[in-house]
Each structure stands twice: as C-alpha cells, then as structure tokens.
Amino acid sequence: MASFAEQLLKAGLVDNKKVKQANHDKSKQKKVERRTGTQSVDEARLAALETQRKNAERARELNAQRNAATTQKAIEAQIAQMVQQNRQSKGTGNIAYNFTHGNKIERLYVSAEVQAHLTAGRLVIVCQGGTTELVPRVIADKIAERDTSLVIRVNKPSVEIDADDPYAAFQIPDDLMW
C-alpha cells in the first residue's frame, strides 16, 4: 500500500517539494528528541485518540439503547402471545361489570359465570392495545412480572377479617354493583 504522501502526490494535492519538506521536518524533530531525551507531544495524535474514544463510547451507548429496545419488543411479544393463547370468553351475558382503568370507570358486559370468576379473583382483566381481555390469574401474574401497567383489575381471593371489627357480621355481597 502506498504511503499517505504518495497518495497525496498521485491525487495532485501536493508536489515533491512539499513532501520532501515534511519528511525533513519530521526527521529533524526526531533528531532533536533523541538528543534531549524528551518526546514531543503530538496534538493531532492525541486529538485522534480522544475522538476515537468518544466514538467508541457513543457506539456503546447506541448498542445499549438498541439492546434495550429489542428486549422491550421481545417482552411485548411475549405478553401478546400469553394474552392471545390464554384469553377467556366474556360470555354472552348482559351483566355490566364495572372497573377502573386509569381515571375512568370502564364497563364490561359479561355472563354471570364470568362475573363470579372475576369477583373470586380467578379471572383478571388485562388491557393491551386498547382492548380488554380476560385471562386466568396465573397468566396475569406472569404478565405483571413483565409489565404491571397492563394488568387492570385483580380481585383478592380472600380477605382476613379482624375479630374486633364491629361490621364483621355483615357480609358484602359478591354481586354488589357500583
């Protein structure tokens, strides 16, 4: 491979006189360094090393961002697959089941059997892509491990009752609609 000076000569950017002058200056500088025992600081070389270091750091940051985006897409795909494979039918009922989604109260029409499963905590409401789906509690727990914002409604299966509670004798009906 031709040296840089030869490449510049071939391109017509410099002439032989300038190449000889640059070589002479370089050899003169090396001779001075050998006599004094010190090395001169090459600013261009240091600047090139600094630029290379910055570029490597930027490349690492971009790779980390790409890896994070790829991981997030994989998690979203896993969640979509779990919901698609395990979604339960809402039934052909006309019972309105109300739940909160963000700051809004949403309504879902379900059958009596599905309503019983929702209140017992066996089914959970999951919102993905603007649609609400019903999935078993085990699947909802797996989804919540990946992204808690998708799991909308989880009813606790059982609640401990305080013995000193004056209202302990009064049961709250499971089909109470609010």
C-alpha positions, 0 to 999 in steps of 0.5 A: 500500500502506498504511503499517505504522501504518495497518495497525496502526490498521485491525487495532485494535492501536493508536489515533491517539494512539499513532501520532501519538506515534511519528511525533513521536518519530521526527521529533524524533530526526531533528531532533536528528541533523541538528543534531549531525551524528551518526546514531543507531544503530538496534538493531532495524535492525541486529538485522534485518540480522544475522538476515537474514544468518544466514538467508541463510547457513543457506539456503546451507548447506541448498542445499549439503547438498541439492546434495550429496545429489542428486549422491550419488543421481545417482552411485548411479544411475549405478553401478546402471545400469553394474552392471545393463547390464554384469553377467556370468553366474556360470555354472552351475558348482559351483566355490566361489570364495572372497573377502573382503568386509569381515571375512568370507570370502564364497563364490561358486559359479561355472563354471570359465570364470568362475573363470579370468576372475576369477583373470586379473583380467578379471572383478571382483566388485562388491557393491551392495545386498547382492548380488554381481555380476560385471562386466568390469574396465573397468566396475569401474574406472569404478565405483571412480572413483565409489565404491571401497567397492563394488568387492570383489575385483580380481585383478592381471593380472600380477605382476613377479617379482624375479630374486633371489627364491629361490621364483621357480621355483615357480609358484602355481597359478591354481586354488589354493583357500583 
